[in-house]
Amino acid sequence: MTGPMNATEIRGGAIAALAAAVMVAACSNAPDKSVAEGSDKLAAVAPAGQTAPPAAAAPASPSAAAPAPPPVLPYDHAVLAAANNLLGKAQLPAPAGGARYPVVIDPLIDGMTGAQSAATQDMGKRIVTLIREKYPQYEVLPFSAANVAKAPLVLIGTFTGVNKERKTVGLRESFRICLALADLKSGKLVSKGLAFAQPAGVDITPARFFQDAPAITEDPSTLGYIRTCQGTKAGDPINALYVDRIVAASMIAEATDAYNASKYADALTLYEGALRVPFGNQFRTFSGIYLSNWNLGRKDAAADAFGQMVDFGLENKRLGVKFLFRPGTTAFIAERKLNEPYPMWITEIADRAGRRNSCLEITGHSSPSGPEPLNERLSQLRAESIKGRLDKLAPSLTSRVIANGVGSREALIGNGRDDASDALDRRVEFKVIGC
């Protein structure tokens, strides 16, 4: 008779059981100091109760010098450096009988926004090529529910813009690559890889889905992904927010691939399937249902899905919406393809916020291009413009909503390009505050 299962075995068994049900139904080994500052923006603003209090720091030895940070390398060299460090130093037992370690890659993301970009997709392809050419002990498998059920190794990674002090504030001048290899069988990280990349030749334009997505908020799945990758070391447990949602994440990834290929009906079916599994009610699921319906001409269904996005964001105390304005004005951008859903967005925000008893702060943001005093004033005026539109639709909100502008102080991308790559820097945020 076997003894009682430990927590890791229980979690691994739960992943396999969950994945089976779904199919039937449907950075260096030591944490880098700059990484450990808080898992970047999304993790820093997590809902209360999800972050353990920091342990007291041990006093530093007066004679111990801080280790030199890794050098900033050309992009292609940096990707190889991080990947070779990750794959070559993995703490794994020798495979039995010549077997290979199965590896799935959960698509790499931006460490501030959770978005995939041209750069993160390119990194994923380069890592697959490297594994197949230099690391025969690994076998790369598609990131699917069927393969997750086998409890493979999971490779994740973030690509994050940092300033000259290698912090995620101000104007970004290089990129931090953080890779992690997680073992679903043991529930622990087995390796980390870290490198810094120069910006030359790097394309951080969001992938189609993320470029089209209308809003952003703190999603537990994305938070868990980032926290597993950043501020951790080999031997640490996989963040529970991530591992509990990995089956749904694999289904959402398949749906997103379909959307990026303009297969909107297929994408809608896949997103709706993801919504029906445990932990499938993720923000990106609702976003995918909204986008797929909108592109299929199903405007009523799209409005309902956007309303669910609003509810999700307000429940998590913050919702950033990508209203795009004409340069230097409070008027929306003139391009109909972009501004057509704006009236519906504002209507849904007014309706969903009006049902709550809480108060809102509408905060305008800007990219770091141009004089900061002008950015702050313009972001304030844009927030007031949105507030005025909400007041007309829901007069009951008038006394419960304030407007504020912060300029570029809270930029998520921070490259100052004023193009599709940094549209989130010009977002308008709706924050739930005390009355």
N, C-alpha and C positions, 0 to 999 in steps of 0.2 A: 504493500500500500504506500502510495506516495505521500509526502508531507504537504503541509499547506503551501499554496503559492505565495510568493512575495509580491510586493506592489508592482514591480517591473513586469513580472510574468503576467499579472492580472491585466495591466495596461496593454501589453503586447497582444494578449489573447483577445482583448476587447477590440483592438484595431482590426484584427483578422476577422472577427465575427461581424463587426460593423460593415467591413468592406464586402464580405460575402452576402450580407443582407441587401446591400445596395445593388449588387450585381443581379441578385434574384429579382429585386423589385424594379429595377429599371433596366583664427587670425594670428596666426602664430598660436602656440600652445598656451601662452600667458596672455591675459587680456590686455589690449593696448589701452593706455590711459585715456587717449582721446576717444576711444570707442566706449569706454566705461562711464562716460559722462552722463548717460541716461538713455541710451538706445534711441537717440535722436528725437525729433519732434513728436512723432506719433506716440512713442512710448512715454515721453515726458508728460503728456497730457492725458494719461490713462485714467479711467474712472477710479474713484476712491475705492480702496480695499483690494486692488489688484497688484499693488507693488509692496513688497516687504520693506520694512525700514532698513536703511543702510547700517551695516555693521560698523562699529567704531574702528577707525583706522589705527593701526599700530604705529607708534612713533618711528620716524625714519632714522636710520643710523647717520650720525653727522658726517661720517667719512664715506658713506655710500653715494656714489654719483648716479644720477638718473640715467637709465640706458638711452642711448641715442635713438631717435625715431628712425624708422626705415627711410631711405632716400626716396625722392619723388622721381619716378622712372617714366620713360615713354610708355604710352598706354599699352602697347602690345607686350612690352617687357614686363610691365607691372602685372598684367593678367597672368602671364606664365609664371612669374615669381610667386604670386599668391597660390596659384593652382598646384605648382610643384611642391611648395611647402605643405599644402594641405594633403595631397595624395601620397607624398613620399614619407610623411611622418605619422601616418594614421596608426593608432594603437589598436591593432587588430590581431587576433590569434591566426596562426598559419592555417590556410584553407586545407580541408581534408581531401585527400585523393585528387589533387589537382583542380578542385572546384574553384570557381571564381566568385568574388563578392558581387552580388547584384546591387546596382546603384540606380536610383531614380533622381532626377534633378527637378526640384520644385522651382519654377522659373525665378531667376534672380530679379531683384527689385531695387528701386531707389530707396535709400535708407531713411529719407525724410517723408516721402509721400506714399510709399508702397507701390508705386507705379512701375510697370515695365517700360523700358525705353529701347531705342535702337541700340544703345550701348550695352544694356544688360542682356538683350537678346544675342548680340554679337559675342559677349563674354561666354554665354552658355554654349554657343556653337564651338568656340575655341576650346573650352574645357572638354567637351565631348571628343573633339579631334585629338586633343592631348592624351586623353585616357586611352583611346583606341590605338594610338601610335606608340605610347611609352609605358603604359601601365596595364599590361595584359591580365593582371590579377583582378581587375574590375570588369564587370559587364554592365554596360549602360542599358537600362530598360526604359520604356515610356513611363511617364508619370501618370499612372492610371489607378483606379480603385482596385483592379485585379492585381496589379503588382504591389501596391501598398499592402494588400492582404498578406503578402509573403514576408512582411517585416524586413525590408531591405535596408541598405544604407540610403540616407537621403542627403543630397548635397543642396545646400542653400547658400545664398550670398546677397550682400547689399553693396550698392555703389553709391557713394554719398559725397556730394560736394563739400569741401572744407576751405576755410580761409588760410592765410599764411601761418596762423597759429594752430592750424589743423582742427579748428572748431567749426561747428555748423551754424555760424552767425556771420552777418556781413557779406561782403563780396567773396564768392568762392573762387579759389585760384588753383585748386587741384582736386583730385578725387581719392577717397579712401575705399579700397576694395577689402571687404571682409568676407571670408568664406568659412563655412562650417560643414563638417561631415557628421551626421547623426546616425546612430544605430538604433533602429526601432526595436530590435530584439532586446537590447540591454536598457534602452531608454536613456542612453547617455551620448554625449559628444565624444567622438574618437579622434578628432583632429580639427585644427584651425589653420587658416591661411590669411595673411595680412600683407598689403602692399599699398603704395600711394602712386597715383598716375597723374601725369601731366595732362592738361586739357587739350593740347594740340590734337586735332583730328578726331576728337570725341564727339559723338552725336547723341545728345540726351533727349532728342525729340521723343515724346511719349509714343508708345505703340498705339495702334488705331483705337482700341477699346478705351485706353486711358486718356487719349486725346479727346475722345468724344464724351467721356464720362462727365456729367454736369456738376458733380459735387464730391466732397471729400469729408470724411469724419474718422474718428478713432474706432477702428474695427478690431475686436479681440483677436481674430485670426492673423491679421497683419501685425498687430502688436506682438503676438507670440512668435511669429516668424523673426521679426527684428530682434526681439530679446533673446532668442535662441542663438542668433548669429553674433550679436554685438555684446561686448562686456562679459564674455564667457571664456572658458578654457576647456581643453580636453579633460574629460572626466566629469564635467558638470552635467546635470540632468537636462533633458530636452524640456523646454518650457511647456507646461501643461496646456496653456492656451493654444499652442501650435499643434501639439501631438493629438489632442482631442479632436481637432478640426481637420486633420490631414486628409481623411477620406473625402470629405466635402470639398476640400481644396483641390484635390485631383479632378473632381468632376467640374468644378468651376474653371479650372485651367483648360479642360477640353472645350467647354462652352466658349471661353474667351478666344481660343484658337479659331473656332468656327466663326465667331463675330469678326475677328480680324480678317478672315477670308471672305467677308461679306455674305456668309451663309446664314442669314438672319433667322429663317425659320428653324434651321437646325440648332442655332444658338439658343433660341427661345425654348425649344424643347429641352435642351440640356440644362439651361439655367433653372427651368421649372422643376426638372428632376432633382437638381441639387438642393432646391428649396425644401424638398420633401424628406431629405435624410437628416439625421441628427446633426446639429450645428451647421446646417446648410443655410440658415437665415442670416447670411452675412451681408454686409453693405454692398459688396461687389456683386452679389447675386441679384439684389433688387436693382442695382444699377444696370446689370446686364439685361434683366427683364424689361426695364424702361427703354434702354437703347434699342433692343431688338424689336419691341412693339412699335416704337417711333419710326424706325426704318421700314417696317412693314405697313405703315400707314394706319396703325391701330391706335389712334390718338387718345381715346378714352382709357384703354388699357394702359397706355403709357402714362397718362396722368395719375391713374391709381398707383402705379409702381413708383412714380416720383413722390407721391404722397407718403408711401411707405418709407422711402429714403429720408424724407423730412422727419417722420416719426422716429426713425432709427437715430438720426443725427441729434435731434432734440433730446432723446432719451439718454444719449451719451454726452449731453451738455454743449455740443458744438457741431455746427454744420457749415462748411465752407462751400459757397456756390460760385461757379465760374460765370458770373455776369461780365461780359466784355464791353468796354466803353470806347467811344471815339477818343483819340488822344487829346488830353487836356480838357475834357468836358465831362459832364454828367449824363450825356446822351448815349444810349446804347449803340454799339457798332451797327453800321448800316446793312451789313451782309445778311440777307434774309435767311440763308441756310443756318446761320448761327443764332440770330435773334428770334426766330419764329417761335420757339418754345418758351421764351422769357415770360410772356403774360401768364401762361399756364403755371410756370414755376412759382411766380409771385402769388398767384391765386391759391395754390396748394400750401405754400408757406403760411399765408395769412389764415387759411382755414385750419390747418393743423396746429399752428401756434395759438390761434384763438380758442381752441378747445381746452387749452391748458391754463392752469392758474398761475403759472410762473411768469417771470419777466424776462425780457430779451435785451441784449446789447448787440446792436448791428455795428460791425466793425469793418471799415474799409481798409484795404491793403494796396500796396503798390510795389513795383519792382524797384531795385536800387539805382535805376538810371535817372539822371536829372537831379536838381538840388533837393535835398531832403525836406527843407521847409515847404517847398512847393508840393512835394509828394504827400506830406502830411495834410496839407490843406485840401488837396484834391481828393485824397482818400476819405476825409471827413465829409466833403460835399457829396461824394458818391454814396456814402452810407446814409446821409440825410435824404438823398433822393429816393433810395430804396425804402426808407422809413415812410416817406410821404406816400408812396404807392401802397404800402401795407395799411396805412391809416385810412386810406380811401376805401379799401376792400373790407377792412375789419376795424371799425371805429373803436371797438372795445379794447383794442391793443394800444391805442394812442397813449394812454397814461402808463402803460406797462413796458414801453419800448424806448430805449435811448440810442443815440447814434454817436459813433466815435470813429476817428481815423488814426491809424498808427504809421502811415507811410510804409517804409520798407523794413521797419524794425523786426518784423516777424516773417521775413521772406523764407519760403521753404526751399526754393531753388537757388536764388541769389546770384544768377549769372549776368543779370542786367541786359539780356538780349531783347526783351520785349517781343518775343515771338511765341510760337506754339510750345517751345520747350519750357517756358516759365510762366505760362498762363495762370497757374495756381498762385503765383506771387501777386496777382491782381484780383484775387478773389474777394468776395464780400462774405463775412462770417456772421452767423447767428449764434450767439452764446447765451445759454440759459443762466440767469443770474438771480440773486435773491431780490425780492420786492421790498 
